């Protein structure tokens, strides 16, 4: 990947992209957001999101399901600001396969894109639909535990709060939400029973992991060669390997 003329890069930095996309396969690119440093970048299957210091959110890429939150389903090849969220200060963003989670400084979680398996958390009436404009999913209020992290898997969503709690919604068909006794879809944010405070969360396509000091894994792993059974409730990884 060839770098541009360094003298042309502003002090606030630049974002570089490379790899295959439907827009320009394996063509290196870069862009600037002048006078507004980029804080975080996240990528989904075919879309990307950038959060700036000002709290503005820029998105680009595939938009078949409205996952860019721009109010339409046209593909976008250049970073575009999600203007509907300008009154909010975006602090965190997570990109799933075809949906996006957005957390604001006001402690609200918004979601947009595919809701095929309840990953937008909108309840029964909306499952199967999509949303091209961010919809409010969760509002913990300024007095409650703050949202410190959000994560998006292929068809599931999670949030970590400052008290070490985890809420999850979307597909639990592979046990990826860690909700015991539920083998289908969870269409609204639901507390995950974890026996100790969680410090960090991470989601894969069909599994999730929680860091507490011990690591908890949630996934149907019967189809693999790990010799462990389906995990629908929280349990330490080392316990499983010692069985």
C-alpha positions as CSV (number, residue, x, y, z in Angstrom):
1,X,0.0,0.0,0.0
2,X,1.6,3.3,-1.1
3,X,1.3,6.1,1.4
4,X,0.3,9.6,0.2
5,X,2.5,12.6,0.5
6,X,3.0,12.9,4.3
7,X,3.0,16.7,4.0
8,X,-0.6,16.6,2.9
9,X,-1.8,14.7,6.0
10,X,-3.4,17.1,8.6
11,X,-2.2,17.0,12.2
12,X,-5.5,15.4,13.1
13,X,-4.4,12.3,11.1
14,X,-5.8,10.2,8.3
15,X,-7.7,6.9,7.9
16,X,-6.2,4.3,5.6
17,X,-8.2,1.4,4.0
18,X,-7.1,-1.6,2.0
19,X,-8.7,-4.9,0.9
20,X,-11.4,-6.3,-1.2
21,X,-14.7,-4.5,-1.6
22,X,-17.4,-4.3,-4.2
23,X,-16.3,-0.7,-4.9
24,X,-12.5,-1.1,-5.5
25,X,-10.9,-4.5,-5.0
26,X,-7.5,-4.3,-3.2
27,X,-7.1,-0.6,-4.0
28,X,-5.5,1.2,-1.1
29,X,-7.3,4.4,-0.1
30,X,-7.2,7.1,2.6
31,X,-9.3,10.0,3.7
32,X,-9.1,12.9,6.1
33,X,-11.7,14.4,8.5
34,X,-10.1,17.8,9.0
35,X,-10.1,19.4,12.4
36,X,-11.8,16.4,14.0
37,X,-9.5,13.6,15.1
38,X,-10.7,10.0,14.6
39,X,-11.1,8.1,17.8
40,X,-12.3,4.7,16.8
41,X,-12.8,2.7,13.6
42,X,-14.8,-0.5,13.3
43,X,-15.7,-2.8,10.3
44,X,-18.5,-5.1,9.5
45,X,-18.8,-7.6,6.7
46,X,-18.9,-4.9,4.0
47,X,-19.4,-1.6,5.9
48,X,-17.2,0.6,8.1
49,X,-17.8,3.3,10.7
50,X,-15.6,6.0,12.2
51,X,-16.2,8.0,15.4
52,X,-14.6,11.4,15.7
53,X,-13.6,13.4,18.7
54,X,-16.5,15.8,18.2
55,X,-18.9,12.8,18.5
56,X,-19.7,12.8,14.8
57,X,-20.2,9.4,13.2
58,X,-19.1,8.7,9.6
59,X,-20.0,5.5,7.7
60,X,-19.4,4.0,4.3
61,X,-19.7,0.7,2.4
62,X,-22.5,-1.7,1.6
63,X,-25.9,-0.6,2.7
64,X,-28.3,-3.4,1.5
65,X,-30.0,-3.5,4.9
66,X,-29.7,0.2,5.8
67,X,-26.8,-0.6,8.1
68,X,-25.2,2.8,7.5
69,X,-28.1,4.5,9.2
70,X,-28.3,7.2,6.5
71,X,-32.1,6.8,5.9
72,X,-31.7,4.9,2.6
73,X,-30.2,1.7,1.2
74,X,-27.9,2.9,-1.4
75,X,-24.2,1.9,-1.2
76,X,-21.8,4.6,-0.1
77,X,-18.2,4.7,-1.3
78,X,-17.1,7.8,0.6
79,X,-17.4,8.6,4.3
80,X,-20.8,10.1,5.1
81,X,-21.9,11.7,8.3
82,X,-24.9,10.2,10.0
83,X,-26.7,13.5,10.4
84,X,-29.7,12.3,12.3
85,X,-27.4,11.6,15.3
86,X,-25.8,15.0,15.3
87,X,-27.7,16.1,18.4
88,X,-26.2,13.1,20.1
89,X,-22.5,12.7,20.8
90,X,-21.5,9.3,19.6
91,X,-18.9,7.5,21.8
92,X,-18.9,3.9,20.7
93,X,-19.9,2.0,17.5
94,X,-19.9,-1.7,16.6
95,X,-20.5,-3.2,13.2
96,X,-22.0,-6.7,12.7
97,X,-22.6,-8.6,9.5
98,X,-25.3,-6.3,8.3
99,X,-26.2,-4.2,11.3
100,X,-24.7,-1.4,13.3
101,X,-24.8,-0.5,17.0
102,X,-24.2,3.1,18.2
103,X,-23.8,4.3,21.7
104,X,-24.0,8.0,22.7
105,X,-22.7,10.1,25.5
106,X,-26.3,10.3,26.7
107,X,-26.1,6.6,27.4
108,X,-28.5,5.6,24.6
109,X,-27.9,2.7,22.3
110,X,-29.2,3.0,18.7
111,X,-29.2,0.3,16.0
112,X,-29.8,0.2,12.3
113,X,-29.6,-2.4,9.5
114,X,-30.8,-6.0,9.4
115,X,-33.2,-7.3,12.0
116,X,-33.5,-10.8,10.6
117,X,-32.8,-12.4,14.0
118,X,-33.8,-9.7,16.4
119,X,-30.3,-8.1,16.5
120,X,-31.8,-4.6,16.5
121,X,-33.6,-5.4,19.8
122,X,-36.9,-3.8,18.7
123,X,-39.3,-6.5,20.0
124,X,-41.6,-9.0,18.2
125,X,-43.3,-6.7,15.8
126,X,-40.2,-5.7,14.0
127,X,-38.2,-8.9,13.8
128,X,-37.4,-9.7,10.2
129,X,-37.5,-6.1,9.0
130,X,-34.6,-3.7,8.6
131,X,-34.1,-0.1,9.7
132,X,-32.2,2.4,7.5
133,X,-32.4,5.1,10.2
134,X,-31.0,4.5,13.7
135,X,-33.7,3.4,16.2
136,X,-33.4,3.6,20.0
137,X,-32.8,0.2,21.5
138,X,-31.7,0.9,25.1
139,X,-31.6,3.9,27.3
140,X,-29.9,3.3,30.7
141,X,-30.3,6.9,31.8
142,X,-27.6,9.1,33.2
143,X,-28.3,7.9,36.7
144,X,-27.8,4.2,35.9
145,X,-24.7,2.1,35.1
146,X,-22.9,3.6,32.1
147,X,-22.5,1.7,28.8
148,X,-18.7,1.1,28.5
149,X,-18.6,-1.1,25.4
150,X,-20.8,-2.5,22.7
151,X,-20.2,-5.4,20.4
152,X,-21.9,-6.9,17.3
153,X,-21.7,-10.4,16.0
154,X,-23.2,-11.8,12.8
155,X,-26.8,-11.6,14.1
156,X,-26.4,-10.8,17.8
157,X,-25.6,-7.7,19.9
158,X,-24.2,-7.0,23.3
159,X,-23.4,-4.2,25.7
160,X,-21.2,-4.0,28.8
161,X,-22.1,-1.6,31.6
162,X,-19.9,0.0,34.2
163,X,-21.1,-2.3,37.0
164,X,-19.8,-5.3,35.1
165,X,-23.2,-6.3,33.7
166,X,-23.8,-7.6,30.2
167,X,-27.0,-7.2,28.2
168,X,-27.6,-9.1,25.0
169,X,-30.1,-9.6,22.2
170,X,-30.5,-11.1,18.8
171,X,-29.8,-14.7,17.7
172,X,-29.1,-17.3,20.4
173,X,-29.4,-20.2,18.0
174,X,-25.8,-21.2,18.7
175,X,-25.9,-20.2,22.4
176,X,-23.9,-17.1,21.6
177,X,-25.9,-14.9,24.0
178,X,-25.2,-17.1,27.0
179,X,-28.8,-17.1,28.0
180,X,-29.7,-20.5,29.5
181,X,-32.9,-22.1,28.3
182,X,-33.3,-19.9,25.3
183,X,-32.4,-21.5,22.0
184,X,-34.0,-19.1,19.6
185,X,-34.2,-15.3,19.1
186,X,-34.1,-12.7,21.8
187,X,-35.7,-9.5,20.4
188,X,-35.0,-7.1,23.2
189,X,-32.0,-6.3,25.5
190,X,-31.8,-9.0,28.2
191,X,-29.5,-9.3,31.2
192,X,-27.0,-12.1,30.9
193,X,-26.4,-14.1,34.1
194,X,-22.7,-13.9,34.7
195,X,-21.5,-15.0,38.2
196,X,-18.9,-12.2,38.5
197,X,-18.4,-8.6,37.1
198,X,-17.3,-8.5,33.4
199,X,-14.4,-6.3,32.3
200,X,-14.6,-6.7,28.5
201,X,-16.8,-8.3,25.9
202,X,-16.1,-9.6,22.4
203,X,-18.3,-11.1,19.7
204,X,-17.5,-13.4,16.8
205,X,-19.8,-14.5,14.1
206,X,-21.6,-17.1,16.1
207,X,-19.9,-16.9,19.6
208,X,-19.1,-14.4,22.3
209,X,-16.5,-14.1,25.0
210,X,-16.5,-12.2,28.3
211,X,-13.4,-11.3,30.3
212,X,-13.7,-11.2,34.1
213,X,-10.3,-12.4,35.2
214,X,-11.6,-15.7,33.9
215,X,-12.8,-16.1,30.3
216,X,-16.4,-17.2,29.6
217,X,-17.3,-18.6,26.2
218,X,-20.7,-18.9,24.7
219,X,-21.2,-21.0,21.5
220,X,-22.5,-24.3,20.2
221,X,-19.2,-26.1,19.7
222,X,-20.5,-29.6,19.2
223,X,-19.8,-29.4,15.5
224,X,-16.1,-28.7,16.2
225,X,-13.3,-30.9,17.6
226,X,-13.0,-29.1,21.0
227,X,-14.6,-32.0,22.9
228,X,-16.9,-29.8,24.9
229,X,-20.7,-29.5,25.0
230,X,-23.0,-26.7,24.1
231,X,-22.6,-23.7,26.3
232,X,-25.9,-21.8,27.0
233,X,-25.0,-20.5,30.4
234,X,-21.8,-18.8,31.7
235,X,-19.0,-21.2,32.5
236,X,-15.2,-20.8,32.7
237,X,-13.3,-22.1,29.7
238,X,-10.8,-23.9,31.9
239,X,-13.6,-25.8,33.6
240,X,-14.7,-27.2,30.3
241,X,-11.2,-28.3,29.3
242,X,-10.7,-30.1,32.6
243,X,-13.8,-32.2,32.4
